[in-house]
Amino acid sequence: MISVKGLSFSFQDSAKPALQDIDLDIAAGDFVVVTGPSGSGKSTLALALGGYLFRQYAGTASGTVLIGNLDAQRSPIYNLAEVVGLVQQNPEAQFCTLTVRDEIAFGLENRCLPPADIEQRMNWALEIVGATHLRGRLLATLSGGEQQKVAVAAVMAAKPQVLIFDEPTSNLDPAATAEVFEVIAHIRDKAGITVIVIEHKLDYLRAFRPRLLELRQGRLSYDGPADDYRPPQPAGRAHFHRRPAASPLVQVQDLQAGYNGRPVLQQVSLALYPGEFVAIMGDNGSGKSTFLQSLLGLLKPQAGRVEVCGQDTRHTPVSQLARKVGLVFQNPDQQLFTDSVWREASFAAENMGLLDQEARARLQDLLCRSGLAGREAEHPYRLSYGQKRRLNLVSILGHRPSVILLDEVLIGQDPENAAFLLDLLQEQARQGRLVLMVGHHPEWIQAYASRLLFFNDGRVVIDAPVEEGFGQLAAQGRRVYLPRGLGERLRVREETGRAA
């Protein structure tokens, strides 16, 4: 189905190739998982297989890419699109319309399918991803996870012969992640299509026994069974607990907040202190991102009160709060403003008049530690999704905010880079800053965070130290949110009890 021979690609003005001498054959019906460090060429390979790399990106290519009987470098995109469907890493990057219904119908209407067929395929695709309830929604009102589901449904509706998913669950909660992977495996088994999944969450996929490819520095470094693959494991990290502080940095009282008069958060009350590393978990659409936006004043309370660093967010301009509060958005592309990595890193500090010699040295050190040294002159859009994420974080740390808000900062990060980011954030907490991180990675949260908030339907239903919080999740039957070790112990205990 897919034959790649001697594929190399270098982006224009890039110092090193993105892909080097890739040889790869994939049969019809294969289930292939592609993994590797951030920036190793995974997304570039996906773009090559869909033909987009050779038309939408300036650069130099060599080798051949054949999809069925189509040459990906020469065949028109509209011909390749009948065979290959690509779900990109950032769902917003592939949206063409304004509503969920129109988005899923868009590709089908372009194919001139009869209205009845479009309706049937739309219903089928939405049901597959568990998003029938989103059918009438505006795309702009969806959470990141909900947008991801719609992007997957829009591609699945076309029923291509090859489905490529570039981290399709990066914004999804654990329950939705497991569900999407089950759906992908089911479709592949039922329809016999070829499925390629670019993913770091290998534990969800091992059960399907896929063929696994690892890319490192643009080259294939592993090609074999997923069960035989052992990714590099970061060293263990010492758990950090905050020291008691006299006064909180954040005080929230009976908060109600939302959009266009529709409440998302209801009756949220809590206090957060310097030195805490707070993890925020919950289902997609439960209010996690809305909560972070409320702390920066991007959303004003509909009712209740939010006080951050002694300032009432209802009456304080965001520009003033931003000197004390740094926010990394869920979508890294929404936070890139300049035309070079260095200007992006220094943007916030310079805007606030804080770009002195000390800040410049600190930013250069952060870029170096983030693996971005030597790329200061490159455009941020040249970076991989995970590299953009690290650049976003470097930018907000440049002016040393007291409160650091992170919406899914681990999206697109391999284990090594995830450990680096969390080490860096833990370092900030040790220096007395407050770190709040929305995330769906229980193992990382268990290793690094000191406190767990769990949102459900816009309310905080768990607020406890991390281990106690996971215990409460277990008691509520929310197994998918538990670290692997704890979840496995509980499963064995239950089976032992039933046997007895």
C-alpha positions in Angstrom: 0.0 0.0 0.0 2.9 2.4 0.9 6.4 2.2 -0.5 9.0 4.8 0.6 12.5 4.6 -0.9 15.5 6.8 0.1 13.2 9.6 1.2 15.1 12.7 2.5 13.8 16.2 3.0 15.3 19.4 4.2 13.2 22.5 4.9 14.4 25.7 3.2 17.1 27.5 5.3 17.1 24.7 7.9 20.5 23.6 9.3 19.8 19.9 9.1 17.5 17.5 7.2 14.1 16.7 8.7 14.1 13.2 7.1 17.1 11.2 6.1 17.2 8.1 3.9 13.8 6.6 4.9 13.1 3.2 3.4 9.7 1.8 4.4 7.1 -0.6 3.0 3.6 -0.8 4.6 1.1 -3.4 3.5 -2.6 -2.9 3.0 -4.4 -3.4 6.4 -1.2 -2.9 8.5 -1.5 -1.1 11.9 1.6 1.0 12.3 2.6 3.2 15.3 5.3 5.9 14.8 7.0 7.2 17.8 10.2 9.1 18.7 11.5 12.3 20.3 9.9 15.7 19.6 11.3 17.1 16.4 12.5 13.7 15.1 10.5 14.0 11.8 7.3 12.1 12.7 4.9 14.9 11.5 7.1 15.5 8.4 6.8 11.9 7.5 3.0 12.1 7.8 2.9 15.2 5.6 5.1 13.3 3.0 2.7 10.3 2.9 -0.3 12.7 2.3 1.6 14.6 -0.4 1.3 17.9 1.5 5.0 18.1 2.2 6.0 18.5 -1.4 3.5 21.2 -2.2 3.0 23.4 0.9 6.5 23.5 2.3 9.6 25.0 0.7 12.5 22.6 0.8 14.6 19.9 -1.0 13.3 16.4 -1.4 14.9 13.2 -2.8 13.7 9.6 -3.0 10.2 8.3 -3.8 6.9 8.0 -2.0 4.3 5.7 -3.6 0.7 5.4 -2.1 -0.9 2.5 -4.0 -0.2 3.5 -7.6 0.0 7.2 -6.9 3.3 9.2 -6.7 2.9 11.4 -3.6 5.4 14.0 -5.1 3.6 14.4 -8.4 -0.1 13.3 -8.1 -2.6 16.1 -7.4 -3.6 16.4 -3.8 -7.3 15.8 -4.7 -6.3 12.4 -6.0 -4.2 11.5 -3.0 -7.0 12.7 -0.7 -9.2 9.9 -2.0 -6.7 7.4 -0.7 -5.0 9.0 2.3 -6.8 10.8 5.2 -4.6 12.8 7.6 -5.7 14.0 11.0 -3.2 16.7 12.0 -1.8 17.3 15.4 -3.5 20.7 15.8 -7.2 20.2 14.9 -7.8 23.9 14.3 -5.2 23.8 11.5 -7.5 21.7 9.3 -10.9 23.2 10.1 -12.5 24.9 7.0 -15.9 25.9 8.4 -17.6 27.3 11.4 -19.8 24.5 12.7 -19.4 20.8 13.6 -22.0 19.7 11.1 -20.5 21.8 8.2 -17.0 20.6 9.1 -17.8 16.9 8.7 -20.0 17.5 5.6 -17.4 19.8 3.9 -15.2 17.0 2.4 -18.2 14.9 1.5 -19.9 17.9 -0.3 -16.7 18.5 -2.2 -17.0 14.9 -3.5 -20.6 15.7 -4.6 -22.1 12.9 -2.6 -25.9 12.7 -2.4 -27.3 14.5 0.7 -28.6 11.2 2.1 -25.2 9.7 1.9 -23.6 12.8 3.5 -26.1 12.6 6.4 -25.5 8.8 6.9 -21.7 9.2 6.9 -21.9 12.2 9.2 -23.9 10.4 11.8 -21.7 7.3 11.5 -18.5 9.4 12.0 -19.8 11.4 15.0 -21.1 8.2 16.7 -17.7 6.6 16.2 -15.9 9.3 18.1 -18.6 9.7 20.7 -19.5 13.3 19.6 -23.1 13.1 18.4 -24.0 15.7 21.1 -21.7 18.2 19.4 -23.4 18.1 16.0 -25.0 21.5 16.3 -22.2 23.4 18.0 -19.9 26.1 16.7 -16.3 25.0 16.4 -15.1 28.0 18.3 -17.1 27.0 21.4 -15.5 23.5 21.6 -12.8 22.5 24.1 -9.5 21.3 22.7 -10.5 17.6 23.2 -13.9 18.2 21.5 -12.2 19.8 18.5 -9.9 16.7 18.3 -12.9 14.4 18.1 -14.5 16.5 15.3 -11.3 16.5 13.3 -11.1 12.7 13.5 -14.7 12.4 12.5 -14.3 14.7 9.5 -11.5 12.5 8.1 -13.1 9.2 9.0 -16.3 10.3 7.2 -14.4 10.2 3.8 -13.5 6.5 4.4 -10.0 6.6 2.9 -7.9 3.5 2.3 -5.1 4.9 4.5 -5.7 6.8 7.8 -2.9 8.7 9.3 -3.4 10.1 12.8 -0.8 12.7 14.1 -1.2 12.4 17.9 -5.0 12.1 17.6 -5.5 12.0 21.3 -3.1 14.7 22.4 -6.0 16.9 23.8 -8.2 14.0 25.0 -8.8 12.8 28.6 -7.8 9.2 29.4 -11.3 7.8 28.9 -11.6 9.4 25.4 -8.0 8.4 24.5 -8.7 4.7 25.2 -12.1 5.0 23.3 -10.5 6.6 20.2 -7.8 4.0 20.0 -10.4 1.2 20.4 -12.4 2.9 17.6 -9.3 3.2 15.3 -8.4 -0.5 15.9 -12.0 -1.5 15.3 -12.3 0.4 12.0 -9.0 -1.0 10.8 -10.1 -4.6 11.6 -13.6 -4.2 10.1 -12.7 -2.3 6.9 -9.2 -3.7 6.4 -7.7 -0.2 5.9 -4.1 0.8 6.6 -3.7 2.8 9.8 -0.7 4.8 10.9 -0.7 6.5 14.3 1.9 8.9 15.4 1.9 8.7 19.2 3.8 8.9 22.5 1.1 7.1 24.5 2.4 3.6 23.7 0.8 1.9 26.6 -2.7 2.4 25.2 -1.6 0.9 21.9 0.4 -2.2 22.8 -2.7 -4.3 23.3 -3.4 -4.0 19.6 0.1 -5.5 18.8 1.0 -2.9 16.1 4.2 -2.7 14.1 6.2 0.1 15.7 8.6 2.6 14.0 10.8 4.9 15.9 12.3 8.0 14.3 15.4 9.8 15.8 17.0 12.8 14.1 15.0 12.1 10.9 16.2 8.5 10.6 14.4 5.2 11.3 16.0 3.8 14.4 13.6 0.9 15.2 11.1 -1.1 13.0 9.6 -4.1 14.7 6.9 -5.4 17.2 5.7 -2.9 19.7 6.0 -5.5 22.5 9.8 -5.7 21.9 10.3 -1.9 21.9 11.7 -0.3 25.1 11.7 3.5 25.0 14.3 5.3 27.0 13.1 6.0 30.5 13.8 9.3 32.3 15.3 9.0 35.7 13.0 9.1 38.7 12.3 12.5 40.2 12.1 13.4 43.9 8.5 14.3 44.9 8.0 17.9 46.0 5.6 19.2 48.6 5.1 22.8 49.2 6.1 24.5 52.4 3.1 26.1 54.2 2.7 29.7 53.3 1.0 32.4 55.2 -1.2 33.9 52.4 -2.5 32.4 49.1 -1.5 33.7 45.7 -4.9 32.8 44.3 -8.3 33.0 46.1 -11.5 31.9 44.3 -14.9 32.3 46.0 -18.1 30.9 44.5 -16.9 31.4 41.0 -19.3 31.1 38.1 -17.8 31.7 34.6 -18.4 30.8 31.0 -19.1 32.0 27.5 -21.9 34.1 26.0 -23.9 33.9 29.2 -23.6 30.1 29.4 -21.9 29.0 32.7 -19.1 26.4 32.4 -17.8 26.8 36.0 -20.1 26.8 39.0 -19.5 27.3 42.7 -15.7 26.9 42.5 -14.0 27.9 45.8 -10.4 27.3 46.7 -7.1 28.9 47.7 -3.7 28.2 46.1 -0.4 29.0 47.7 3.2 29.8 46.7 5.4 26.8 46.1 2.5 24.5 45.1 2.6 22.3 42.0 -1.1 21.8 41.3 -2.3 19.3 38.7 -5.8 19.8 37.2 -7.6 16.8 35.7 -11.1 16.1 34.4 -13.0 15.0 31.4 -12.9 17.1 28.2 -15.3 20.0 28.6 -15.3 19.9 32.4 -14.1 23.5 32.8 -10.3 23.1 33.2 -9.3 25.6 30.5 -12.0 27.9 31.5 -10.6 27.9 35.0 -7.2 28.9 33.9 -8.5 31.7 31.7 -10.5 33.0 34.7 -7.3 33.3 36.7 -5.7 35.5 34.1 -8.8 37.6 33.8 -9.4 36.6 30.1 -12.8 35.5 31.4 -14.5 37.8 34.0 -16.7 36.1 36.7 -20.4 35.9 35.9 -20.7 35.5 39.7 -18.3 35.2 42.6 -14.8 36.5 43.0 -11.3 35.7 41.7 -8.3 37.3 43.4 -4.8 36.7 42.0 -1.7 38.2 43.7 -3.9 40.5 45.7 -5.8 41.8 42.6 -9.4 41.3 41.7 -9.6 40.0 38.2 -13.0 41.6 37.6 -11.5 45.1 37.8 -7.8 44.5 36.9 -6.7 44.8 33.2 -5.3 41.6 31.8 -2.2 43.5 30.8 -1.5 44.3 34.5 -2.3 40.7 35.6 0.0 39.3 32.9 3.0 40.8 34.7 2.3 38.4 37.6 0.6 35.5 35.7 1.9 33.6 32.8 -0.4 31.3 30.7 0.6 28.7 28.1 -2.4 28.0 25.9 -3.6 24.6 24.8 -2.7 25.3 21.2 0.9 26.5 20.8 0.2 28.2 17.5 -2.1 30.6 19.2 0.8 32.0 21.2 3.4 32.7 18.5 3.6 36.3 17.6 7.0 37.0 16.0 9.2 35.8 13.1 12.2 34.2 15.0 12.7 31.8 17.9 14.7 34.4 19.8 12.2 37.2 19.4 9.5 34.9 20.5 11.4 33.8 23.6 12.0 37.4 24.6 8.7 38.8 23.4 6.9 39.0 26.8 9.9 40.3 28.7 10.6 43.0 26.1 6.9 44.0 26.0 7.0 44.6 29.8 10.3 46.5 29.7 12.1 43.7 31.6 14.5 42.5 28.9 17.7 43.4 30.8 21.1 41.6 30.6 20.0 39.1 33.3 16.8 38.3 31.5 18.7 37.8 28.2 21.1 35.3 29.9 18.2 33.5 31.5 16.3 33.2 28.2 19.4 31.9 26.4 19.9 29.3 29.1 16.3 28.2 28.9 16.5 27.9 25.1 19.6 25.8 25.5 18.0 23.5 28.0 14.9 23.3 25.8 16.9 21.9 22.9 16.4 25.1 20.9 20.0 26.5 21.0 21.3 27.3 17.5 17.7 27.9 16.2 17.3 31.4 17.5 17.1 32.9 13.9 14.6 30.4 12.6 10.9 31.1 12.3 8.8 29.5 15.1 6.6 27.8 12.6 9.6 25.7 11.5 9.5 24.0 14.9 7.7 20.8 15.6 4.5 20.9 17.8 6.5 19.8 20.8 9.3 22.3 20.2 6.7 25.2 19.9 5.3 24.1 23.2 8.7 24.4 24.9 9.2 27.8 23.3 5.8 29.0 24.7 7.0 28.0 28.1 10.4 29.7 27.7 8.6 32.9 26.7 6.4 33.1 29.8 9.3 32.2 32.2 11.4 35.0 30.8 9.8 37.6 33.1 9.4 35.4 36.1 5.7 35.5 36.8 4.5 34.5 40.3 1.7 32.3 38.9 2.4 29.9 36.0 -0.7 28.4 34.2 -0.2 25.5 31.8 -3.0 24.1 29.6 -1.8 20.7 28.4 1.8 21.6 28.3 2.9 18.0 27.7 1.1 17.7 24.4 3.6 16.6 21.7 6.3 15.7 24.2 8.3 12.5 24.3 9.2 11.1 27.7 12.6 12.8 27.8 11.2 16.2 27.0 8.2 15.8 29.3 10.7 15.1 32.1 12.6 18.2 31.2 9.5 20.4 31.2 8.3 19.0 34.6 11.8 19.4 36.1 11.8 23.0 35.0 8.3 23.6 36.4 9.2 21.9 39.7 12.2 24.1 39.9 9.8 27.1 39.6 7.7 25.8 42.4 10.7 25.3 44.6 11.6 29.0 44.1 8.2 29.9 45.5 6.1 30.3 42.4 2.6 28.7 42.0 2.4 26.2 39.2 -1.0 25.0 37.9 -0.9 22.4 35.1 -3.9 20.9 33.3 -2.9 17.4 32.2 -4.0 13.9 31.3 -0.8 12.0 32.3 -1.4 10.3 35.7 2.1 8.9 36.0 3.7 12.3 35.5 1.3 14.0 37.9 2.0 11.4 40.5 5.7 11.9 40.2 5.7 15.8 40.2 2.6 17.4 41.5 1.8 18.2 45.2 -1.9 18.7 44.9 -4.7 17.4 42.6 -7.8 19.2 41.5 -10.4 17.2 39.6 -13.2 18.9 37.7 -16.5 17.4 36.8 -19.3 19.4 35.0 -17.7 22.7 36.0 -17.2 21.9 39.7 -14.2 20.9 41.7 -15.1 17.4 43.0 -11.7 16.5 44.4 -9.1 18.9 46.0 -6.5 16.9 47.8 -2.8 16.0 48.0 -1.9 13.9 45.0 -1.9 10.4 46.5 -5.1 11.1 48.5 -6.6 12.5 45.3 -5.9 9.4 43.3 -7.4 7.4 46.2 -10.6 9.4 45.8 -10.6 8.8 42.1 -10.2 5.1 42.7 -13.1 5.1 45.1 -15.2 6.9 42.5 -14.4 4.2 39.9 -12.4 6.6 37.7 -9.8 4.0 36.8 -8.6 5.6 33.6 -7.3 8.5 35.5 -5.1 6.4 37.8 -1.3 5.9 37.4 -0.7 2.5 35.8 0.8 0.9 38.9 -2.0 2.0 41.2 -4.7 0.9 38.7 -3.1 -2.5 38.2 -2.9 -3.1 42.0 -6.5 -2.3 42.4 -7.5 -4.6 39.5 -5.5 -7.5 41.0 -7.0 -6.8 44.4 -10.5 -6.9 43.0 -9.8 -10.1 41.0 -8.3 -11.8 44.1 -11.4 -10.8 46.1 -13.8 -12.2 43.5 -11.8 -15.5 43.4 -11.9 -15.7 47.2 
